[in-house]
Amino acid sequence: SLISEAGRKFQSAACAAIVEQLRRLPKPTSAPASVEIVLFPPDNRIRDLDNYNKALFDALTHAGVWEDDSQVKRMLVEWGPVIPKGKVEITISKYEKPAGAAA
């Protein structure tokens, strides 16, 4: 797919942040994933919570965190407080199907 210059810059920054956090390149996993995302906006403008997932997941795929974002089986997204420059915190864990859940 065609990615804009801004999108390429975002992916590069996301890759750099991931390597900085892990202190190494990630090893892609093929396991089902559960993802928790906290978005910290840079100001009080009204934003749609669901507008950020695609870019985040594409950047995580590009960085090699997982093989494909279709592995995400559970997702929780919420707003954090406003902070200068904004930021995103992502926690990824192995997905565990709830007991009694349908197949």
N, C-alpha and C positions, 0 to 999 in steps of 0.2 A: 504494500500500500504506500501511497505517496505521503510523506511526512514533511510538514512545513519547516522552515528554518527555525522558528520558535520551538516547534516540537522536537527537532534534533538537538537544540540547545538544552531543552528540558531533559531529554533522555541522557545526554552526556553528563549533565549535573546530577541526575539521579544515580547513574552508574558510579560516578565519583563518590557520592555520598554513601552508597552501599559498600564500596570497597573500603572507604574510610571507617565505616562502622564495623565491618567484619575483619578488617586488617588483612584481607585477601580477596581474591576473586571468588564469587560464589560458585558452588558446584550445583548445577541444576538438579532439582528433584522432580520425580514423576509422581510423587505421592499426592493424594487429595489434600487440599489446604483449607484452613480456616484463617480468615484475615480480619483484623481489627484496625480501623483507620480513624485517626483523630486529625481533623483539619483545623489549623490555627490560622485564621484569616489575618491579613495585615491591617485591616480597617473594618469599620462597621457597615460597609455596603451590603446590601441584600444579595445573597448568592444562593444558587440551587445546589443542595448537598450532592445530588446525583451526577453533577457535571464533571466530577474529577476522577471517577473510578477508571474510565477507559484509558486516560493518559497515564495514570499511575500504574495500572496493570500492564500496559504496553511497555512502559519503562522497566518494570520488574522483569518482564519476559526478555527484553533486549539485554538487560544486565546479567541474565543467566540465573536468576533466582529460582525459576521453575522452567519446565519445558514449554508450557503453554498455560495461559490464564484460564483455560477451561477447567483446569484442576481445582479452581476455587469452588468449594462446595458450600461455604458459609461465609457471610460478610456482614460486618457491623461497621457502620460509618456514622460519625458524630462530629459536631462542632466543638472545638475547644475555645478558650478565650482569645480575644484579639491580642496579637503580639507583633512588635515591629518586624517588618519584612515577611511575616507569616512563616509557617512551616507545616510539615506533615509528619506524623508519627505513625508507623505501620508495624504491627505485630503479626507475624505469620507463624502458625503452628500447624501440626498435623491434624487433619479433620477427623474427629471421632463422631460417628453417627449416633444420635441420641437413642437410648434404649427404647425399643418399641416403635421406632420410626419405620415407615414404609420403605421398601427397597427402591 
